[in-house]
């Protein structure tokens, strides 16, 4: 009997965690705000308060930045490598017809 109750408690907690994790941010925020109205221990209140402060949205990073502020993917890594005196590997593909002919050895 105790084993069944323990398993039921573990499965219930896993189910609640999966619902919380997969729920949209706006729904989590509203649910956290509603749960904070109940008397809960401080251990539970802190994460709920953080979730209640989050705003819903798509999580778009940098959509409102101008083109001059946007950087290419990997540009920060390339800049740090150049600062160390290293050059990143550049892969070239396509249009091999424009290769310059090799000079004959003398």
ZASE-529451 format. One record per residue: x, z, y of N, C-alpha, C in turn. Coordinates in steps of 0.05 Angstrom, whole numbers, padded with zeros to 5 digits, always signed. Last residue first. Example, Ala and Ser with C-alpha at 12.3 -4.5 7.8 and 13.67 -1.06 7.14 Angstrom:
<atoms>
+00257+00142-00045+00273+00143-00021+00258+00157+00001;+00264+00156-00114+00246+00156-00090+00264+00156-00066;
</atoms>
This chain:
<atoms>
+01192-01233+00529+01215-01249+00537+01237-01247+00518;+01125-01240+00505+01149-01225+00507+01173-01243+00514;+01072-01266+00546+01089-01269+00523+01115-01253+00526;+01020-01226+00569+01043-01242+00575+01060-01243+00550;+00952-01232+00552+00977-01217+00550+01000-01236+00556;+00899-01247+00598+00916-01254+00575+00942-01239+00576;+00848-01200+00612+00870-01216+00622+00888-01223+00598;+00781-01206+00592+00807-01194+00589+00828-01212+00600;+00730-01225+00592+00744-01223+00618+00771-01210+00616;+00709-01220+00543+00718-01246+00551+00734-01245+00577;+00685-01173+00532+00714-01174+00527+00726-01201+00535;+00633-01146+00541+00646-01167+00557+00676-01167+00555;+00635-01079+00514+00622-01104+00523+00640-01121+00540;+00661-01017+00537+00648-01033+00517+00636-01058+00530;+00706-00964+00543+00697-00990+00554+00684-01005+00531;+00715-00897+00559+00708-00916+00538+00696-00941+00552;+00764-00857+00582+00744-00875+00590+00739-00895+00568;+00782-00789+00581+00782-00814+00566+00759-00831+00576;+00807-00759+00642+00788-00761+00620+00790-00788+00606;+00872-00736+00654+00852-00757+00659+00833-00758+00636;+00900-00677+00684+00893-00693+00661+00872-00714+00669;+00911-00642+00724+00930-00663+00720+00924-00680+00696;+00872-00606+00735+00894-00597+00718+00914-00618+00712;+00838-00637+00764+00852-00616+00779+00875-00605+00762;+00817-00669+00724+00835-00681+00743+00851-00660+00759;+00784-00631+00699+00807-00642+00685+00827-00655+00703;+00747-00622+00740+00764-00599+00731+00788-00610+00715;+00723-00672+00743+00737-00661+00766+00756-00639+00758;+00700-00676+00692+00720-00695+00700+00736-00685+00724;+00662-00634+00696+00684-00633+00676+00706-00652+00684;+00630-00654+00737+00644-00629+00741+00667-00626+00721;+00609-00700+00712+00627-00703+00735+00642-00677+00740;+00572-00698+00672+00599-00695+00665+00619-00697+00688;+00527-00741+00705+00531-00723+00683+00561-00722+00675;+00539-00745+00776+00536-00758+00750+00539-00737+00728;+00500-00708+00824+00525-00717+00812+00520-00730+00785;+00467-00704+00887+00466-00708+00858+00493-00717+00847;+00473-00705+00941+00478-00679+00927+00478-00682+00897;+00460-00756+00956+00487-00747+00961+00493-00721+00947;+00405-00759+00945+00424-00774+00928+00453-00765+00932;+00376-00693+00952+00381-00720+00961+00402-00733+00943;+00332-00656+00910+00358-00659+00923+00361-00689+00931;+00286-00648+00881+00283-00649+00910+00310-00653+00925;+00302-00645+00829+00286-00668+00837+00284-00671+00867;+00332-00603+00808+00344-00621+00827+00328-00645+00835;+00302-00593+00750+00326-00584+00764+00335-00607+00783;+00239-00574+00732+00255-00596+00741+00278-00587+00758;+00202-00543+00707+00230-00535+00705+00248-00557+00714;+00148-00550+00713+00162-00566+00693+00191-00559+00690;+00112-00488+00718+00123-00513+00728+00138-00527+00706;+00098-00421+00739+00096-00443+00721+00107-00468+00734;+00143-00369+00755+00123-00387+00763+00122-00410+00743;+00154-00300+00739+00161-00329+00735+00137-00346+00744;+00136-00249+00741+00147-00261+00766+00152-00290+00764;+00122-00237+00690+00100-00240+00709+00110-00252+00735;+00171-00232+00665+00154-00255+00658+00132-00259+00678;+00187-00183+00688+00203-00208+00693+00187-00232+00686;+00148-00150+00667+00150-00153+00696+00166-00178+00703;+00160-00153+00613+00134-00163+00622+00135-00168+00653;+00210-00128+00611+00208-00157+00605+00182-00169+00614;+00192-00075+00630+00212-00090+00643+00211-00120+00636;+00153-00054+00594+00145-00062+00621+00166-00079+00635;+00177-00038+00548+00160-00061+00546+00154-00072+00575;+00205+00007+00564+00219-00013+00548+00203-00039+00547;+00166+00039+00586+00184+00025+00604+00199+00003+00590;+00101+00032+00553+00128+00045+00557+00146+00027+00574;+00040+00022+00591+00059+00014+00570+00085+00029+00575;-00024+00021+00610-00001+00040+00609+00017+00033+00585;-00040-00045+00637-00044-00024+00617-00020-00004+00618;-00024-00082+00672-00044-00064+00682-00050-00041+00662;+00009-00115+00644+00022-00095+00661+00002-00075+00672;-00025-00153+00621-00014-00131+00604-00001-00109+00620;-00033-00187+00665-00056-00172+00653-00046-00149+00636;+00019-00207+00671+00006-00193+00693-00017-00176+00683;+00025-00233+00622+00042-00210+00628+00030-00194+00651;-00013-00274+00628-00017-00254+00606+00000-00229+00612;+00009-00303+00670-00018-00291+00673-00022-00269+00652;+00058-00318+00646+00058-00303+00671+00031-00289+00674;+00041-00348+00602+00057-00324+00598+00056-00306+00622;+00018-00391+00630+00001-00374+00613+00015-00347+00607;+00063-00413+00654+00041-00404+00671+00023-00385+00655;+00094-00430+00611+00104-00409+00628+00082-00397+00645;+00059-00438+00548+00069-00448+00574+00076-00425+00592;+00083-00411+00485+00063-00413+00506+00075-00424+00532;+00124-00401+00450+00115-00428+00452+00093-00432+00474;+00132-00345+00455+00154-00364+00460+00144-00392+00465;+00082-00324+00441+00094-00318+00467+00115-00339+00474;+00077-00342+00388+00057-00350+00408+00069-00346+00436;+00122-00316+00365+00120-00346+00365+00100-00355+00386;+00107-00262+00372+00132-00273+00384+00131-00303+00386;+00061-00259+00340+00059-00254+00369+00084-00265+00384;+00085-00270+00290+00064-00288+00301+00061-00284+00331;+00118-00226+00285+00130-00253+00285+00110-00273+00297;+00080-00185+00283+00099-00186+00305+00112-00213+00307;+00053-00199+00235+00038-00198+00261+00057-00200+00284;+00094-00193+00198+00082-00219+00202+00067-00220+00228;+00102-00137+00203+00124-00156+00209+00113-00184+00214;+00052-00118+00187+00062-00111+00214+00084-00131+00222;+00050-00137+00134+00029-00145+00154+00039-00140+00182;+00092-00108+00113+00094-00137+00114+00073-00148+00134;+00071-00056+00118+00096-00063+00131+00099-00093+00134;+00026-00059+00085+00023-00054+00114+00048-00061+00130;+00051-00068+00036+00032-00088+00047+00028-00084+00077;+00078-00019+00030+00093-00045+00031+00076-00067+00043;+00038+00017+00026+00056+00018+00049+00071-00008+00052;+00017+00000-00024+00000+00000+00000+00017+00000+00025;
</atoms>
